Amino acid sequence: MPKKPNVLLIAIDSIRADHMSCYGYERLTTPHIDRFAQSGALFENTFSAHIPTTPAYASMLTGRDCFGTQVVALRHQGPLRAEAPTAAEIFRSQGYNTACVGFSGNPSSRGFDTYIDYAAWGSWEAGRSHKAQNLNEVAIPELARLTAADKPWFVMLRHMDPHAPYLPPEPYERMFYHGDECDPENRSMDPVLAFKPFATFFKSWMPPGISDKDYIIAQYDGAIAYMDACMQSIFQTLEGLGILDDTIIALNGDHGETLYDHECWFDHHGIYDNVLHVPLILRYPARVPAGARVSGYNQHKDLLPTLLDLAGLDAAPHPQKREGERESGSSALAEKAWRGFDGKSLLPMIAGEIASFESEFYISECTWMRKHGWRAPGWKLMIALEPDFHFKPEVELYNLAEDPEENHNLAAARPDVVAALRGRMEAFIARREAETGLPNPMLTQGDWHGTEGIGAFETSQQAYDTLYIGDLNEAIRLQAESREAGETEDEQQ
């Protein structure tokens, strides 16, 4: 019997598809990933329906939507549902060794044999961050170790370079920027640094005196380019081990990133398309044609069924209660629903047998705001389940055909479209609740924001005053000290 193929999931945190050159970005940020994409299939319309990291990975690693996982919040309380087996558990049950690099401790990371961490953060005082190289230093020996064993492997690598803090090392920090990032005539960073909830965090890693937003955006792009260069070492390792073409490789983003958009500064909250649209690239020469570009819609829930299909494994595993776990008390209807996945294999789409999966779908976010909505090809509806700290309106409606950047809220002008999309969303919610026997998890989050005892915010001002990291005055003091230290050093030189 031939050996089963290895499976490598390259998961990238906070990666915007539209900032990758293989997705049409004008800056050459991903030359190595571009070449990798040319040897496989690139999906042009992959969406992260459930924002942010924890629910996104829950969907990616279980093949289920948020009703199947019951995970929607970044700070999800408790473990992932036992009735939703993870990719690690399924591959392990099929005789695979499993390892995870950079994703330990998250409810969605359950079931790996081995967890390996690496330094994936940074600050201005600590200096430039070599996140991807830090990953390589632990991941490459692990890939070699697993390959030497007489079993196939499933490995997940979680790359963190595009996630703030954006601190790419030389020469990437100036690769896409030339100018004076502290030009006193440039005031584009004023509103960013005045945003109390994030101000301290920003000042911990942005240059003292920063005034130009384009410099920060260039750091984000530089971080992607640095990661791309380091990722080539992973591809080269697989080739050197003689297993590149025998390994199913999936590159997928958990969610995108807001840069200077929508006043959701340099983070990944909100359900605008810059956060929902993520890359997906698949490479496996035995079954995936080179150079394919697939335009059909798909979501994170489709990834796991696709990987199992590519590997020739059972794509509809029956969940098994692990030793020591309580009975869930779920209904027979829910148990039936859990026998399969909410997602489907993408192979028929790659082959051109199916044009697209759902072109309209439920979206949710529970990071710094609690909102849900409905995305259709031409329209986007967003509804706040409680006031948010950006003081945004309760209902937002965007014409995606005429306003793809979602800058003009038409909720007041088009109540008919709001009503129609809300009706579709509510019908979907009711159907999924009936199919799973479970409630919409967006309505059962409690202190989703991490501040115990508050519950849902009653006003935007309450949210603004509650959701901040540290003290603004302290941040200003630290910035001033850093700036003065820099000026003193310049004078001494």
Secondary structure in CASP SS format (residue, H / E / C, confidence):
PFRMAT SS
TARGET T0000
AUTHOR 0000-0000-0000
METHOD secondary structure of the structure
MODEL  1
M C 1.00
P C 1.00
K C 1.00
K C 1.00
P C 1.00
N E 1.00
V E 1.00
L E 1.00
L E 1.00
I E 1.00
A E 1.00
I E 1.00
D C 1.00
S C 1.00
I C 1.00
R C 1.00
A H 1.00
D H 1.00
H H 1.00
M C 1.00
S H 1.00
C H 1.00
Y H 1.00
G C 1.00
Y C 1.00
E C 1.00
R C 1.00
L C 1.00
T C 1.00
T C 1.00
P H 1.00
H H 1.00
I H 1.00
D H 1.00
R H 1.00
F H 1.00
A H 1.00
Q H 1.00
S C 1.00
G C 1.00
A E 1.00
L E 1.00
F E 1.00
E E 1.00
N E 1.00
T E 1.00
F E 1.00
S C 1.00
A C 1.00
H E 1.00
I E 1.00
P C 1.00
T H 1.00
T H 1.00
P H 1.00
A H 1.00
Y H 1.00
A H 1.00
S H 1.00
M H 1.00
L H 1.00
T H 1.00
G C 1.00
R C 1.00
D C 1.00
C H 1.00
F H 1.00
G H 1.00
T H 1.00
Q C 1.00
V C 1.00
V C 1.00
A C 1.00
L C 1.00
R C 1.00
H C 1.00
Q C 1.00
G C 1.00
P C 1.00
L C 1.00
R C 1.00
A C 1.00
E C 1.00
A C 1.00
P C 1.00
T C 1.00
A H 1.00
A H 1.00
E H 1.00
I H 1.00
F H 1.00
R H 1.00
S H 1.00
Q C 1.00
G C 1.00
Y C 1.00
N E 1.00
T E 1.00
A E 1.00
C E 1.00
V E 1.00
G C 1.00
F C 1.00
S C 1.00
G C 1.00
N C 1.00
P H 1.00
S H 1.00
S H 1.00
R C 1.00
G C 1.00
F C 1.00
D C 1.00
T E 1.00
Y E 1.00
I E 1.00
D C 1.00
Y C 1.00
A C 1.00
A C 1.00
W C 1.00
G C 1.00
S E 1.00
W C 1.00
E C 1.00
A C 1.00
G E 1.00
R C 1.00
S C 1.00
H C 1.00
K H 1.00
A H 1.00
Q H 1.00
N H 1.00
L H 1.00
N H 1.00
E H 1.00
V H 1.00
A H 1.00
I H 1.00
P H 1.00
E H 1.00
L H 1.00
A H 1.00
R H 1.00
L H 1.00
T H 1.00
A H 1.00
A C 1.00
D C 1.00
K C 1.00
P C 1.00
W E 1.00
F E 1.00
V E 1.00
M E 1.00
L E 1.00
R E 1.00
H E 1.00
M C 1.00
D C 1.00
P C 1.00
H C 1.00
A C 1.00
P C 1.00
Y C 1.00
L C 1.00
P C 1.00
P C 1.00
E C 1.00
P C 1.00
Y H 1.00
E H 1.00
R H 1.00
M C 1.00
F C 1.00
Y C 1.00
H C 1.00
G C 1.00
D C 1.00
E C 1.00
C C 1.00
D C 1.00
P C 1.00
E C 1.00
N C 1.00
R C 1.00
S C 1.00
M C 1.00
D H 1.00
P H 1.00
V H 1.00
L H 1.00
A C 1.00
F C 1.00
K H 1.00
P H 1.00
F H 1.00
A H 1.00
T H 1.00
F H 1.00
F H 1.00
K H 1.00
S H 1.00
W H 1.00
M C 1.00
P C 1.00
P C 1.00
G C 1.00
I C 1.00
S C 1.00
D C 1.00
K H 1.00
D H 1.00
Y H 1.00
I H 1.00
I H 1.00
A H 1.00
Q H 1.00
Y H 1.00
D H 1.00
G H 1.00
A H 1.00
I H 1.00
A H 1.00
Y H 1.00
M H 1.00
D H 1.00
A H 1.00
C H 1.00
M H 1.00
Q H 1.00
S H 1.00
I H 1.00
F H 1.00
Q H 1.00
T H 1.00
L H 1.00
E H 1.00
G H 1.00
L C 1.00
G C 1.00
I C 1.00
L H 1.00
D H 1.00
D H 1.00
T E 1.00
I E 1.00
I E 1.00
A E 1.00
L E 1.00
N E 1.00
G E 1.00
D C 1.00
H C 1.00
G C 1.00
E C 1.00
T E 1.00
L C 1.00
Y C 1.00
D C 1.00
H C 1.00
E C 1.00
C C 1.00
W C 1.00
F C 1.00
D E 1.00
H C 1.00
H C 1.00
G C 1.00
I C 1.00
Y C 1.00
D H 1.00
N H 1.00
V H 1.00
L H 1.00
H E 1.00
V E 1.00
P E 1.00
L E 1.00
I E 1.00
L E 1.00
R E 1.00
Y C 1.00
P C 1.00
A C 1.00
R C 1.00
V C 1.00
P C 1.00
A C 1.00
G C 1.00
A E 1.00
R E 1.00
V E 1.00
S E 1.00
G E 1.00
Y E 1.00
N E 1.00
Q E 1.00
H H 1.00
K H 1.00
D H 1.00
L H 1.00
L H 1.00
P H 1.00
T H 1.00
L H 1.00
L H 1.00
D H 1.00
L H 1.00
A H 1.00
G C 1.00
L C 1.00
D C 1.00
A C 1.00
A C 1.00
P C 1.00
H C 1.00
P C 1.00
Q C 1.00
K C 1.00
R C 1.00
E C 1.00
G C 1.00
E C 1.00
R C 1.00
E C 1.00
S C 1.00
G C 1.00
S C 1.00
S C 1.00
A H 1.00
L H 1.00
A H 1.00
E H 1.00
K H 1.00
A H 1.00
W C 1.00
R C 1.00
G C 1.00
F C 1.00
D C 1.00
G C 1.00
K C 1.00
S C 1.00
L C 1.00
L H 1.00
P H 1.00
M H 1.00
I H 1.00
A C 1.00
G C 1.00
E C 1.00
I C 1.00
A C 1.00
S C 1.00
F C 1.00
E C 1.00
S C 1.00
E C 1.00
F E 1.00
Y E 1.00
I E 1.00
S E 1.00
E E 1.00
C E 1.00
T C 1.00
W C 1.00
M C 1.00
R E 1.00
K E 1.00
H E 1.00
G E 1.00
W E 1.00
R E 1.00
A C 1.00
P C 1.00
G C 1.00
W E 1.00
K E 1.00
L E 1.00
M E 1.00
I E 1.00
A E 1.00
L C 1.00
E C 1.00
P C 1.00
D C 1.00
F C 1.00
H C 1.00
F C 1.00
K C 1.00
P C 1.00
E C 1.00
V E 1.00
E E 1.00
L E 1.00
Y E 1.00
N E 1.00
L C 1.00
A C 1.00
E C 1.00
D C 1.00
P C 1.00
E C 1.00
E C 1.00
N C 1.00
H C 1.00
N C 1.00
L C 1.00
A C 1.00
A C 1.00
A C 1.00
R C 1.00
P H 1.00
D H 1.00
V H 1.00
V H 1.00
A H 1.00
A H 1.00
L H 1.00
R H 1.00
G H 1.00
R H 1.00
M H 1.00
E H 1.00
A H 1.00
F H 1.00
I H 1.00
A H 1.00
R H 1.00
R H 1.00
E H 1.00
A H 1.00
E H 1.00
T H 1.00
G C 1.00
L C 1.00
P C 1.00
N C 1.00
P H 1.00
M H 1.00
L H 1.00
T C 1.00
Q C 1.00
G C 1.00
D C 1.00
W C 1.00
H C 1.00
G C 1.00
T C 1.00
E C 1.00
G C 1.00
I C 1.00
G C 1.00
A C 1.00
F C 1.00
E C 1.00
T C 1.00
S H 1.00
Q H 1.00
Q H 1.00
A H 1.00
Y H 1.00
D H 1.00
T H 1.00
L C 1.00
Y C 1.00
I C 1.00
G C 1.00
D C 1.00
L H 1.00
N H 1.00
E H 1.00
A H 1.00
I H 1.00
R H 1.00
L H 1.00
Q H 1.00
A H 1.00
E H 1.00
S H 1.00
R H 1.00
E H 1.00
A H 1.00
G H 1.00
E H 1.00
T H 1.00
E H 1.00
D H 1.00
E H 1.00
Q H 1.00
Q C 1.00
END
